[in-house]
């Protein structure tokens, strides 16, 4: 074959092909699409919706200790009173200030994103405080304390109820589905949509499905017809550690 | 639209600036969704959802000038999740034909080059969504591996391997189409 007929795939060819492809596409009418987007934005602006942020990073020991103390006191309080709904902003968030210099150790935590606040490294959930939370366990595996109880939703899909747990190793999200007929796979997929993360099932054992939400491990299972999942929001846990924590959740 | 202009519109985040961003990016966002889904109506829905999600979450965008790439990630993630959720065979309603234009005014070399680009275009359509996603981010949005990794929230090594597999698949596709043509990839991880 002559040199002339040889086709070399170059970066420039890929670039040109993509530009040509994007120019060739026939999009829908801009006005029609924009009208739908405006309507969707209006629907999405729920006044009581808040944005939770989860982060890992260096903080001064004092700040970390303050948070642990606040979480600990709150956890004990929850342990004593099952029926009390979780109060909004119940964690001493002001103690966390990542602008403070002289970091002493790695820590992770959760906060409510303030209006106009810009994102930093972390994990975000659009959620609102659950006005009538189910009786979430106050403690998981002795190390994880109940924090926020949440209603998690996106624009169209069924709402899920969730609870955030804080521990010294990680923070976790425990989610229960309100949609009874949903299988575990759609449940995990929907969870990805709610959290704006691509979720992927990576294994299964004894009715449990291990999944990953872009690097963070999760575990889903079904109990009495209700889909449930535990997902690591910040910090580091192995799937085995997650499973041992899930065993506590399943004892409910 | 200039990078500074995009960043300014993102910072303003009022209805007028959102509309301007929409006008600037809706075509390529739709194209990304369409190329993954191959269905016009679904691609339109995903485009709509991607803009709503983006405008509702603008404060999460860490570099305002990367709005286009960030939007492409949102759209492609939504499309990937849709595909996975539907778990169905996608019946294409692709009526698009290759726009090769009239080659009358082109030299033989230019016409040949045009044909090659169209072959690459067709090959790109065969990429799995996660490979298509990194190809778009690197070659259309001109992002570095580390920037793509940050946007996709994966390790740079994952991005590199997806890029490698994507280029390998493209080369394989072109080889099939072009008989025993010699294929080379620059493999340019940045």
Interface residues (C-beta under 8 A of the other chain):
Chain A: X1 X5 X6 X7 X8 X9 X10 X11 X13 X14 X15 X16 X17 X18 X19 X20 X21 X22 X24 X25 X26 X27 X28 X30 X33 X34 X36 X37 X38 X40 X41 X44 X45 X51 X113 X116 X117 X118 X119 X120 X124 X126 X155 X185 X186 X189 X190 X192 X193 X196 X197 X198 X199 X214 X215
Chain B: X15 X18 X19 X22 X23 X26 X27 X28 X30 X31 X34 X35 X40 X44 X47 X48 X49 X51 X52 X53 X55 X56 X57 X59 X60 X61 X62 X74 X77 X78 X80 X81 X84 X85 X87 X96 X98 X99 X116 X117 X118 X119 X120 X121 X124 X135 X136 X139 X140 X152 X153 X154 X155 X167 X170 X171 X174 X178 X179 X180 X181 X182 X183 X184 X185 X186 X188
